[in-house]
Amino acid sequence: MNKELIIRSHSEAVDFALLKDGKLIELHQEKTDKAGFQVGDIFIAKIRKPVAGLNAAFVHVGFEKDAFLHYHDLGPNLMTSLKFIKLVTTGKLKDFTLKNIQFEPEIEKDGTIMDLLSPNQSILVQVVKEPISTKGPRITSELSIAGRYVVLVPFSDRVSISQKIESREEKDRLKKLVHSIRPKGFGVIVRTVAEGKTLTELEKDLENLVSRWVTMCKKIPIAHHPSKVHGELSKASSMLRDMFNDTFTGVIIDEDELYHQIREYVAEIAPDQEKMVKLYQHRDVPIFEKYMIERQIKTSFGKTVSMSKGAYLIIEHTEALHVIDVNSGNRSNKATTQEDTALEVNMIAAAEIARQLRLRDMGGIIVVDFIDMQHPDHRKVLYDFLREEMSDDRAKHKILPPSKFGLVQITRQRVRPEVNIETRESDPNQAIDVEAPISIVDHIGHELEKIAVKFNGKIRLNVHPFVAAYLTKGFPSIRTKWFFAHKKWVKIIPRDAYKYLEYRFLDDEGNGISH
């Protein structure tokens, strides 16, 4: 299995595409203005209003909608955190390492929020769920700062080990090592990727996290309340931090500054693999087209998703849940029985559904209507296969076994809005404000005529693949006629990302040409 992270930078955002054996499995975007609320961001915020009936508080974090803080998200050491904030904001505490902080008693597990928080009170909170639809961010006051191998938990003294590390001996070894280097005042969660790591590697990671905590605390006395005091790593760095392993074969970036930033980060977390970070050189072909990502986006999103052997999925969204219907389609049946056919199609669908959940970042309740199978053994095979396909999904999820009717229920953690890309284009003949596709050739010809008069360099034309084929077909082709008319050869380049009526004239360096 090979994994590649393809990163495309443009003026408004940075796009990230994770490929597994060349197939798109995750798609993310990070706005370049750094605005917004990412999971992991820490804010110094103001309590707006505790609500007894909800046992929760609405918190002003700077978003148009107040964030929601439930009692169970306060963390056991809330009182210690509140005391720390008061000392720091008043300038009475200059040492932010927590080694001299006296812990307050832990709060009750089933207490009431009205006894702990009051309006206009300052509090440190962390985003655990980004704003979705009309809802503000979901937050917690139990802070954590994630590193490569460990997670630092301020105002705690506990050490816990990832449950995915199965070896009891390895768990004991890691626990003993971390206890020996744990900074006072902080708890530590040991991540799965720490398995087999040395004391030096763990200690370096911890020191880096404590340094980030101190840097954050220095902002608190001068920060406006509310404001962000600690930002999560860039999307690229956080993805690499959480997923980077021996299966990665490349990280390819099309922008110089971002390339150097990511290369430096990989040099920190995996020095021996720094060389796999590469700068994309073929600027005449956009990076997402080079790796067939644009084409996969257009075929992977939308209501209907085609699969191999004629099978397809129908994906519907309601207010409460997502529904996925599996269809066999008009396929050549090589299976011996109807039951075998159902199993074969369901297995193909399970792999695609696992991919779709990650690709669209679908969360909440998902109900999948697989093709009915009568044999319990077949239902178990399908269930085990679906669990295996979803095993490397970073979002928390739970899968229930198929019912007799073929229904599988999945819950998947939703921490950010679902990725929704419009793949359908309106029919130009049905809209009076959009010209018919055939007229595009006349427009291109008229614009080329004006450009040819004053531009002496080489000319490239980027168009939709259908238009490109039309301009170059036959002899003499339309392009050949242009050459005879203007004595200029136009290099025509098809662009998968373009809509039917979209085109651009460029010079040899990729800059736009206007008439």
N, C-alpha and C positions, 0 to 999 in steps of 0.2 A: 504494500500500500504506500503510495506516494502522496504527500500533501504539499500544496503550493499556496502561498498567500500572495495574491496579485493586488497591488495598491495603485489606484489612479487618483491623481491630484488635479483639481481644477479650481477656479477662482472662488466658488461658493462652498465647496465641500471636498472631503477626501472619501473615496469609495474603496471598500475592502471586499475582495472576493476570495473565499476559501475553496480551493479545488481539491478533490480527493480522486486520484487517478484520472485527472482531467475533467471530472464532473463537478459542477457547481453545487456546493452543499450549504454555504452560508454567504450572506450578502449584508453588509453593514455600511452605514454612512456616518461621517462625523463632520459637522458644520465647522468651517474654518474660523468663524467668528467666536468660537468657544462659548457662545451663549447656551443657556439651557441647563438641564439637570440630568447628569449622568449617574447611573448606579455607582455608589462608592464616594461621590462628592460629599464633603463635610461642610456644614454651614454653622455659623454662630447665628442663632435665630431668636425670635421673640414669641413667647406663648401668647396667643391671641385670646383663646377662651377654652378653659376646661369644661367638658360636658359630662355631668354625672350620669345621665341616662345611657351614654355610650361608653362610659369609663375610658374616655379618650380626650385628647385636646387637639384643637386646631392651632397650627403653628404658622407664623408668618416667616417664610423663608425667602421672600422676594419674588415669588411666582404670583401670577394673577389670581390663582386659587390657593387658599391656605392648604398646607400639608397636613396630613392626618397622622397623629401619634397615639397609638393605643397603649393602655397600661402595660400589656404584656410585652411591648417593645421598648419599655423604659430601661430594662437591664437591672440586675440586682444591685449594682453599685451606683445608682442614680445620685444618691445624696453626696457621695464622694465627688462625683463629676460636677455637681452644682457648686459644691464648696470650692473646688479647684477653679471653676470659671469666675467665681466672685473674687477670689484672691488674685487671679491673673488680671482681670479687668480693672481692679482698683490699684494695681501696681505693687501689691504686698508680696507677691511671689515672683521671683526672677528665675528660679531653677525649674525648668519644665520637664526634667527627667523623671519625676514622680518618686525618686528615691527617698525623699524626706516627707512625702505626703502621708498623713494619718488617715486610714480608711474609716469611714463612717459605717454604722450598722447597715446590713443589706435590707432592702425594702421587702415587704411581705409579698408572697406570690399571688395572693388574691385580695390585695388591698384596693383602695379607691384613689383615683387620680386627683380628686379634689383635695386630698390631704397632703399632696406632694407638690403640685404646681399651681401657680397663680398667674393672672393676666400680667403682661409686660415683663415677665421674668425671662432672663437670658438663659439659653440652653444650647449645648452643642448637639447637633443631630446629623445623621448620615442618611443619604437617599438609598432606599432599598427597592423602590419601584418608581420608574419615571412617570411623569404626567401622561395619562392616557385618556383620550376623549375629553370629557368635561371634568374629569377628576384631577385634583392636584397630586403632587408626589406623595408616596408613602415613605415614612421616615422611621428611624430608630435612634434612641439616644445611647444604645450600646454600640460603641464605635469599634471599628477594626480597620487596619491598614494592611493590605495584602502585599506580600513579596513573592519572590520566585518559589521559595521552599517553605516559608512560614507565614503566618498571619499574626500581626501584633494586635493585642487587645488591651487598650489602656484601662486602668482602674480594675485590675483583676490579678489573681495570682494562680490561675489554673493553667495546666498544660494538657492539651488533648491531641490525640493522633487521628489522622484520617482513617475512617472505617474501611476505605478501599485498600489499605495496606493489610494484607491477610496474614503475614507471618507474625506470630506472637513474639519470636525472638527479635525481629526487626523493630516491632513496636516498642519493646522494652528498651532496646538499644537507643532508639531515637528519644524516648522519654527521658532516659538517664542523661543523654547529651544535652538536651534542651534545658533540663532542670539545672544543669551546671553553668549555663550561660544566660539564663533568663534574667533580664534586667528587673530590678525591684519596682513594683508598682504596675507591672505589665503581665498579662497572661499571653500564652502562645498557643496557636493552633498549627500543628504540623501538617503540611499538605502532602498529597499523594506523591508528587514528584520528588519529595525529600528522601524517598526510599533509596538506601545505599549511599547517601551523601555523607561527607566527612564533617567533623566538628568545625573545621575552618570555613567550609562553605556555608554551614548554618549560621555561624557567628557573624560572618560578613553580611549575610542577608539581614540578620537581626539589627546589626549596627546601622545599616542603611535605613531600615524602617524607623528606628528610634530617632535618627537624624531628621527624617521627614516629619515626624511628630513634633520635634522641637521647632523646626522651621515653621510649622503650622501654628504652634502656640505663640510664636513671636508676633504673629499677625493679629491675635485676638485683642490686645489692649488698644490698638489703633484702628481696628475694623469697625465699620458701620454695622449696626445690628438691625436688620439681618444682612449678611453677605457671605459669599463662599470664602472659606479659609484654607481649604485643601481640595484640589481637584484630582480626580482619578487620572491615571496615566492616559496618554493618548490611546485611541481605539486600537491602533496597530500594536503598541507596546503591551496593552492589557491582553490582547488576543495571543500574542507571543508568550507572554508570561504564563497564561493559563493553559496553552495547548502545545507549546514548543517541545518537541521530543525527537527521537531518532528517525521518525517517519517523515519528518519535514525534508524536502529536497530543494526547496528554494523559496526565497522571498524576493519578489521582483517589484521595483518601484519606478515610476516614470518621472519623478521630480527630484532634482539634485539635493536640495536641503533636507527633504524628508528621508532620502536615501542615507545620508550621513548620520542623521539622528537615529534611525533604526539600526544601522550597522553598529553604531556605538552601543546601543542597548543590547543587541545580540552578543557583542563582545563582552559585555558584563555578565550576562546570564549563561552563555555557552561559548567561551572563547574559541574552542576548536571548530565551531561551525559558523564563524563570522563570514567566511568566504561565500556562503550560500546566499547572502544578501547581495543582490545584483541590481545595477542601474539599467533600466530598459533603454536600449540604444536605437531601436528601429522606429524613430519618431514619425516616419511617413505613414505607418499603420498604427492607429491608436491601440494601446495596450489591451483594452478589453476585447477588441476585435481579434488581435493576434492570438489570444488564448480562448477564442470562441465563447467569451462570456456574454457578449451582447446577444448572440443567437440563443444561448441557453436561457437568458432572462426572458426573451420574447416567447420561448416555448414552455417555460416552467411556471409562469404566473398566469393568472386568469382562472376562469371557472372550470374549464376542461383541461386536463393534463394528459397528454398521450404517453403511453408506455410501449414496451416492446410487444411484438406478436399481436398487435391490434387492440390490446386492452387499454383502458383509459379510466381516469378518475374524474368524478364530478365533485367539486369542492364548493359548499354553500356556507354562508356565514349568517348567523342570526344574532340577536342581541345577547342571548344567554350562552350560546355554544356554537361550535363548528361541526358540520356534518360532512363526511366524506363517503361517497358511494363508489363501490368498485364494480366496474363493468368489464365483461370479457370481450365485447365487440365482435366484429366479424373476423374471426381468426381461424386459421387452419388448425384443426384439432388432431394432434398426433398422440394425445393421451388415449389410453384404452377405454376409459370409462368417464362418465360425467363427473364422478367424484374426483378422479385424478386431474381432470381439467380444472375443476374448482380450486384444488390445492395449488396447481401450477400458477394459475392467475393470481391467487391470493398471495403467494410468496413473492411474485413480481411486484404486486401492489404494496406489500408490507415494506419492501426496500424503498420504494418511491415515497411512501407516506412518511417514513422516518426522515427522508431527505427533505420533503416538503415542510415538515414541522420546523426544522432548523432553518431552512431557506427563508420561509415567510415569518419566522419567529412567532408562530401561532401559540397562543397561551389560553389558559382556562380549561374548559371541558371540550374534548374532541370525541365525537362518536363516529366510528367507522363501520359501515355496513359492508362487510366482506360477503363474497358469494357463499351461500349456504353449503355447509359440509356436514354430513351425517355421522362420520366416524369420529369418536372422541380423540383417537390417536392423531388424526389429521389436525384437529383443532389445537392440540397440544404442540404439534410441530410448528404450526403457524405462530402460536403464542411465543414459543421459545425463540423463533427466528426474529420476530418483531422486537423482542426484548434485546436480542443481540445487536440488531441493527441500530437500536436507540441507545446502546450502552455508552457511546462516546458523545452523547448529547450533553452539553454542559448545563442546560436548564434542568432543574429538579422535575421529575416526572414519575407518574405511577400508571401502570397498565393493568387492567383487569382481564382475566381470561375470556375468550370468546363465549358468548351465550349459544344456545342451540340454534338461534336465528342468525348467527354469524356476526352479531354486534360486538364490537370491542370498544370499551370506554377507556379514554386516556385523559389524565389530568397533567397539564404541563405548566410550569411556573411562567407567569407573565410579569416581566419587570420593565418592559418598554413597549411602545406601540408596535403593532404588527406591520411588517414590511408589505406594502401594497403598491404594486406597479401596474399601471394601466397598459394592457397589451393590445387592446382593440383600437383601431383607428376608424373614425367615421367615414362613411362612404362619401367621397367628394361630390358624387352626382345627386346626393340627397340633401346637400346643404348649399343654400344660395350664396353664402359668404365664402365658399371655398371653390376654387376653380377645378374644372375637370382635369384629370391627370394628363390627357393628351396635350393640353395647352402648355404644360411645363416645358416641352421641347422648344416651342416657339419663344418662350420667355428666356430660356438659356441661350438660344441662338442670338436673340436681340442683345442680351447683355454681353455675350462674347464679342459681338460686332463692335460694341463701344470700347471694350477692354483692349481689343486688338489694335485699335487706332493709337493708343498712347502707351501701351505696355510692351516692352521689348523682351522681357525674360521668358522663361519656361512657364507654361500654364498647366495647372492641375485642376481637375473638376471632381469634387466629391458628390456622389448622388446615391439614391437608393439603388440596391442591386437590380431591381426590375428595370429602372430607367437606364442604368449603365448597360444592361444587356440590349436594350432597344437602340441606344445610341451607337453601339459597336457592331450590330448584326449586319450581315449581308455585304455586298459590294456593288456600288460604292455605299458604304455606311454613312450615316449622318456625320460622324466624326471626319470621315474622308472628305465629304463635301465641305466641311468647315475648313479643312486644310487647303483645299483648292481655292476657297473664297478669300481666306485671310493669310495664307502662307504661314500658318502656325499650327503645330501638332499639339493637340490637347490630350494630356494623359488623364484617362478616366479611371477613377478609383471607386469601386462600390463600397458603401458604408452600411453595415447591418443596422446601426443605431438610427439611421435617418428614416423619417417618414416619407411617404410616396412623393410629396411635393417639395421636399427639402433638398437644397443643393448649395454648394459653396465653391467659388473660384479661389484657388490658392496659388502662391508663387512656389518656387522650388524649395524654399525654406519653411513652408507651411503657414505663411502669413496670408491673411485674407486680401483679395484684390477687389477693389471697388472701381466702378466706372465713373 
